[in-house]
Structure formats: structure tokens, C-alpha cells
Amino acid sequence: MSIYSSAVKKPITTLMIFAAVVVFGIYSFVKLPIDLYPEIEYPAIMVFTSYNGASASDIETNVSEPIENTLNAVSNLKQISSVSRDNVSVVTLEFEYGTDLDGAANDVRDALGWTEAVLPEGADEPIIYKFSTNMMPIMFFAIMADESYEGLEEELTEKIVNPLNRIDGIGSISLIGAPIREVSVNVDPRRMEAYNLSIEQIGNVLRAENLNMPAGSVDMGEMNYPLRVQGEFESSDQIRDIVLGNYQGKTIRLSDVATVKDSIRDVKYDEKINGQPGIRMMLMKQSGANTVSIAKKVNKELVELQKTLPKDVKILTIWDSSEFIQNSINNLSMTLLYAFIFVVIVVIFFLGRWRATFIIILTIPISLIVAFIYLGVSGNTLNIISLSALSIGIGMVVDDAIVVLENISRHIDRGATPREAAIYATNEVWLAVIATTLTIVAVFFPLTMVSGLTGIMFHQLGWIVTITIVTSTLAAITITPMLSAKMLRLRSEKRKKRWFSHERLILPLLNRLDNFYARILRWSLRHKKIVVAIVTLIIILSGVLASNLKTAFMPEVDQGRVAAEIELQPGMAFEQTMKVTRQLEDFIEQNVPEKELISTSCGADDRAGFTALFQNSGSNIINLTMRLTRAETRERSSADIADLIRDYLESLPEVTKYNVTTESRMDMGGGNNVAVEIFGYDFEETNALAREIAGKIENIEGASNIVISRDQSKPELRVTLDKDKMSQNGLNTAIVSTIIRNRVNGLTASWYRESGNEYDIVVRFAEQYRSSITEIENIGIQTTGGIVRLGDIAKVEEYWSPPKIERKRRERVVTVSVTPFKIALGDLADKIKAEIRNIDKPAGTLVNVGGAYEDMEESFADLGLLLLVSLILVYLVMAAQFESLKMPLIIMVSIPFAFSGVIFALVMTNTTLGVIAALGAIMLIGIVVKNAIVLVDFTNLMRDRGHSLDEAITMAGRSRLRPVLMTSLTTILGMLPLALSSGDGSEIWAPMGIAVIGGLVFSTIVTLVIVPVTYRIMVRRSDLRKRRAVKALQMLDI
Amino acid sequence: MKAVMIIYNQALTEKVDYVLDTLGIRGFTQWPLVHGRGSTEGEPRMGTHTWPEMNAATITMVPDEQVDLLLEKVRKIDQINTEVGIRAFVWNVEKSV
């Protein structure tokens, strides 16, 4: 028994099977995590090697180069690059997307085994570190306080950080810029030397005095008492009265040689939130954890936890990456709902029957829910790609059900009982329905096989559309006939027709449309040459327009966030940097009313080791993050504001380098920039070339944020010791360098304990005695023969340390990166390429244009290949279906017009062609081809039934106009909310909506004319095959 | 004893079975799927893509007096909608075992 008759005869079983699917689907849906994109693991491995004491160029030749050479052979490696700084080498291996990083890490480990023999003796063993987007922070909070600022760190660690750490999925939480309490002993070296003391001695005294010790036990009578010596400082005030020793009969206390301060550590670091001192809290998730669900829990917990904090402590969100994701997904879900409503309207408009519409519409939730099961089973998330896929599917899943239902109602109208009609009508069309589904699958299935970044993005789309379409076909041949058998009724012709009924209002309209189309068709068949001429013109015109098309990899998204990293002149003092920071804050305060919050930090916090992975810090570096109001509520986009800030930074003479970005590049490997890579060994030459190129690029309109990757040389003070003089005084390098370190950096002598917390007691020179070369040279070193000045045994010189050395593909490289502003990425790259062509490049240098532009080119190449594969597959499927090599060609004539439509729509709306829009264009093939198949197939049918060629064509057109319009309209209207949406994230999917609508409107209109005309041109009047068969039989002379 | 062969669109299967039952005709032989086309107007029923519909055929041996009753019923079915198509043909049964 066939599947459809079983379904009709066992309605309960059918219903239960679908109910089970729906229940399972809803279960998966509830469990589905939300994310912005499918999980994209940036496939990179870094190898850290430290070699203390080596300069950047030593590191390059002795460490980075040998490591690069051995690792170059690791399989799946896409690109190798390295950065060599003083003491450290970092080699980054970038793999092809989809590479198993664990396997790759093993390969790297094996390969590194070979390098050990080559690496210099003093170099540490290389450390392998897998880079993961999961390591990126997901939330930033600003915490501000007035009175309780000083003890804030303890308060926060105890009441916020520790409880939050218990949330499942939190990787780590760190506090940046927290004030650190410290007892500092600032020594006056003159007085200290006068009393014949040294820093080390003072440290020893402090260590010796700050002591608690158990001293045994004492038996007294019947009792036993433990004996303890309690010498630890009970308050920091005690420290200043410590006796250091005696000098000429006089007691010397610490306060005689030093000032003691118990307050916040003197760090060259400044953290301000909206101009007030504050702390930033950074949250990272564990690998594989879901951003949105963690953020939800964190926000919920924070509300509770905040109640336990002192009243003046305020917690503000600087940036919550889940907010944008959540808003985007909500927006997209809404558009999905609108799409559903539109489809319902279209179906009811064309069919005009409630029961029939209900049966058809039911296939939508069933098909979409199966997609959720797929997402749940494959461990994917509900993201922009999967939701876009669903919104594409929504218009297509009803088609099969419509075909089946129409045939069933035809039978019922002829007097068959609904049950019989359901079985026999489905029997008549089910093969045809499966055949068209195959064509759609042929378009979408290749998507699951694309490689690279594009592949990761579109696997889901390919699977989801394939699965929903196949499910919809299954539903169309089981549940649709089943429900038709139960629900449809024979309509009596005699029923009174109300004036507002479908028959009165809409049907005449549709009939007029049919007639109108038939007239156009007849005219076109008579004027084939004119039609062909017009159509060729359209193709040429769109080809010309295509050159005006703007291209970009991923659309720039307004996430309501602007971040800047600003570098002032190297060696700039911290105070000066702070001044510039305040200026910058004032400027933003006055000129950017859209800002909700500014967080700035400048200087270097020497304890923020881990955070240094994510941002550069230094006494001359400013980091700024700004949160803007929501995108819908402001006129200027985040890119506009970023440009405003760039202009301002340009006007500041202190600023040497800045990088203002609007997106957190955390979800995608790509980004949106053009990087000009200059390869060459000579620093001077490549630097000069980089500057020349940067200068030229500056003149290009739309080029902004031009950053040269190679840092300028940094000034440093270097102490060169005279070995002879040292040995004469009984000193060596170790002793002298420790002495210098203790005096300048400070000696942590002991720890002051208060209510369970420990604070450093740091002894060092007061600041004024360590802030010039003379003062440093004046450092006294006690020897057996008295005090020796550092200046006597060493020279302190100013020195320019070489920059960090970057390498790529095993050659030195300088990158000039440029961000497009109101210009398409592709255009910018073209202009830059043109400029570079005119520059004289010194011998031995090589210039390459890459960056996100390179990714874009790669993706487009991938998509191009995909297009080709899809086209071939569609042809193969159709040739088999029609058992003809000619028919697929007639059908595929309509495809170029879909692309013309896409080009017209994008150019007219001034939309950029990104990967997502290009994808929309590929999806069009499926729909356009489907329409053409319907036309051609029905024409063939009419001819087989004995109608003449012209008659068959017009008849087919006339009777298939409604199904074609229905298919197109459901998809067009389903995409309309996508194209028109303007909320968070709409930049990502709006281009796809525009592309699909443009392509479909245009191609539907053109297809309805050009496919019949091509058919007329390509097919001869009578069927050749039949004629041959008849001829053969005639020869038999039966 | 007459043989009545009824050839009809398969969509009428239930109606034909019902008619046989109401007339108390127990014996019959049925071919559920047969191809064919009408002599004058009847559309071909070939089960192909071009002519997707199919016919069914039932032959039954009935006493002479039931033939007219049966043909009357067949005519009624045909009158519901002539497009669907049902035909009955009667001939003599000479002998049987």
C-alpha cells in the first residue's frame, strides 16, 4: 500500500506520527541556545617561546625563524605568521576552517620536537596555546563608587566575583583597574645613607618585626597554656615607629628616613567611567558555553548581588554581547512571524477557502519544527543563519501541499467522495511533487559542502532548507490528503454567493489577470524577435550596472559600540597621557550626545597580566570604549561617530597612531578592512614604503583608520655595567641589578594583615629620587669600602629599542590596514590597488592586498563555485526528470534574469553585495527554476494531450499563472519583513531580503514571458520522437 | 445469467462496491488498475504523467433480472459527473463450471 493511501486510511496513526514530530520539535526548540552566528572556531594555534635577554632581532633569527621553518610543513596550515619582541617570540599558525584543532595541536607539538635542538640554549620550551573565540570576553561592567572606592576590590571579589563564578559556563571574571591597597615606605636616600642604612636592611627589619610565632607551651598548676609571640603589626601606623637601629647613640625610627603611606598603590594606570574613577569587570565564558544564557543568568544574579553592596556602589553595563544577539534574534523571529502571516494571506487570496488554507498552512509549522529537531540534534544554535533559512523556507514549504490539495479538490468538485479523492488525486501528482522537490534540493544541498568560512556559515542554511523542503513534501503526500479526506466538503454550486465572498470579489480579478496574461503571451509568441531583443538588452544593462555594485564581506553592523586604541608618542609620561584622555572625554561629552557611557583606561597596570592579551597597554596608550544608545533611536551610525572621533584624534599632535573600531570582532574571523601587506627584509625600506602607501591611501575618499602595524622605536634607559670596576668593589651584575630593582621598582618586604586580607609592604625610594638619569646614577651601593655610586661603575644611557618584528609567510612584513567609511570594501581595495601600482617599490619588497578583502574574495570564489555546482546539479536533475537535454536549457534561461533582478534591486537601493546577499541570489535559482518547471512541464503535458504548440503554450501559461504567482508571492512577501526591518542586526539580513525580492519580482515577470517564447523557439512543431516511432511502424506496413 | 463488466474511473471504486452490495451481488472479479480511453469523449486513463488518471474494472455474473437494476445504478453514478466516467457492458454467459 502506498504511503498516501496508508495515511488516508489510518488517520490516527498519521496524526500521531506528526504529533510526535511536533512534540519532539518543540522540545528541541525550547532547549535551543541562541547565538548570533553558527559556531565559528577561528582555527589558530599560537606558539609562545621566551628567551630572556634577547633583543627582537635576536629572537627573530634564533627563535621565530627556526620554529616557522619546522611548523611550515604541518598539514592543513593556511598561513604562518610571527611576532618577535624583546624576550618573546609568538608564532601564529592559522589553519583552514574546519580543521580539527586538537589534531593540529598534536602535529604542532610533534614538529616542535625537532626544533628543540636548533633553539638557543637559554630559550624556554615553546608553549602551545590554542586560540579560541570562546576566550573572548562576553560582558564588560563598569563599577563606580564614592566613599567605598578604596576597599572596593575586596568588596567586589567577595560579593560579586565569587558568587558569579559559580554560574555554570563562566570561564573567568577579572577586575581591571581596581585600586590596590598597599603600605608604601618611601625612603629618602640621603637620610638613609647618612644613617648608614640600605633598602635591604630596612626590608629585613620590617620582615623581622612583622612576625607572629608560636613559642611552645607552659604548664602552670593544672593548666597548660600555649605560648605565642605576637609581633605582627596591628595597624599600619605602627610601621612608621619601627626602630631601624642606633646611630651615634640615637634611636633611628623608620619615620626618620622614610614616609609611610597606607593607601592605594601608586600605579601608572587610570581607569575612568564617565569621567569618574571606577573599575571594569570583564567576564569570559567557558569554551562552548552559550553567551546569551550566561548573560541572562549574570544579569539576574547581579540584581540580587548588588543589594549586598554599599549604597554608593553602582554597576553599569559597558557592553553586553548578548544584548545585540538577543535583539537581533528577536527581530528576526518577528519577521518570521510576519512572513507566516503574509503566506497565509496569499494562500487565502488565491484559494479563497478556509479549510483548504488551514490544511496547507499546517505544513509550515510541521516543516519548520523539523528544522528545530535538526538544530537540536546537530548541536547547533538558533542564529541569524538558521532563522534566515527558515524565512526562506516558509514561502516554499506550502507549494507541494497546494499542488496536492488543488488536485484533491478538483476530484471532489467532480463528485468523488473526499476520501477517495484524497487517495486517487494524490496518486496522480505525488511523483511530480517529489520531482520538483528534488530540483530545490539540488540547489540547496551543495551548500552543505562548501568549504572555508563561507561553508561554516552556510552549512546550516543548506541543511535546513533541504530538510524543511523534504519534510514539506512528505507532509504534502501524507497529512494533506489525510486532512483533505476528513475536512473537505463538496461545495454545492447552488449556494448563495454573498457579495463579499471570494467568488464575487477576488475570483473575477484573478480571471481578468489570467486573460491579460494570455493576451501578452499570444503577442509575445507572435513577436519573438522583439521579445528576445528586449531581454538581451536587459541582460546587457544589468551587466553594465553590475560594475557599480558595491561589495563587502560582511555588512558593517551597528552594535552601538565604538572602541578606540590610541597611542601617543612613545615614551610619553603617564600624566601627559591622562591629560589627553581627559581632553578626549571632554570632546566626546560635548560632541557625541548619543553616548550612554564612556569607559577609558590609560597607562599600564603591571598586574593586569591576563587582560594584556586583549588590549595593549603602556604609559602612552589610551583605551576607550563607548556605548551608544540603541540604533533605532539615533541619526548617526556608530561608523559616523567613529569617524568623528578619528577626525578629532587627527587634530591632536600628541597622537601618533589610533585605531577606532565599531564592531567587536569576536564572532567572526573576518571584520571589515583592507590590509596592505609589505614584505621585505630591510626595516628602513619597508617603513618608508609603508609610510608612502599610507600617505597615498589617506587621499582616497572613504579610507579611514589607516594604521601601520610596525611600532615606532621606543626610548628606554639602559644601564651598562663596567665589569672591571664592579669586581674591584666586590660587586657583580646580579647584586647590582637587584639593588637597582629594589630601589626603583621596590622591595616587597613583608605583608600587612588586616581582617584576613594581606597587603604588600613595599620599600623603595621616594618618587623624586628615581625620576631622572642623574638620580639613577646617584643610587648608592654599599660595599666593604663604603658607598659606591651607580654612576661610578655603570653608564645610564638613553636607547631606542628596536620595534617588534612581524613576519608572515616566513618573511618580514609591515601591514597598513584601512577601514572603509561609506565606501564598499571592494571599491576601496580596487582604489588602493591602483595607488600601489603607481608607487615605485624597492627591489626585494613585495606588496600584497589582503585583510578582510582577501576573505571576501575567497568567499565569493567559494560562492561562485557553489553556483556552478548548483547549476550543473539542477541541470542533471531536470534532464533526468524530463528525459530531455533541451528542456532543462529552456528552464534555465530564466536564471540570468534572477541575477539581473538582484543587481537592479541592489543598485537601486544602494545596498552592498555581501556574502549574505550573494547567498540570497543563489537561493533564487531554486525558486525561479521551480516556476519555469511548472510552465514547461504543463506545456509538455498539453502537447502530449494533442494540443498544437502555440495552443499548448498559451493554455499552460494561462492555467499555471496562479501557481507561479503564488510561489513567487509567498516568498517575496515572506522576505519583505526582512528587507524592511531596521532594528539591531538588520544590516546583516536586509541585503538578502532585498536581493531575493528584487530577483524574484523581476525574474517572475520575465520568466512568464521568456520561458514560453524560448520554448516556442527551441521546440519544433511536432514531436520528433513520436514521428520516428510512427515512421518505423509505417515501414512494417501492418 | 449475464456477465456485466463495469469499467470506471478508480475514483468511483467505493460507489461501485456500494452498488454491488446494495443489489446483493456477492460475486465479482476486479482489476483495480486498468488503462484505457473512451470511444468518443472519454479522456485517456493511462497512469502516465500526461494522463495521470486510472480506471478500474469489475466483472460480475448476475441473474438476468438484475442486469437492468445494475445498469440503472451505473447510469446514476455516471450522471453525477460525466467527466469522471463509468461504463458497463453486458453479454451472455454460455456455460459455467
Interface residues (C-beta under 8 A of the other chain):
Chain A: H411 R414 G415 A416 T417 R419 E420 A421 Y424 N427 E428 V429 L431 A432 N940 L941 D944 R945
Chain B: Q10 A11 L12 T13 E14 K15 H49 T50 W51 P52 E53 M54 I80 N81 E83 V84
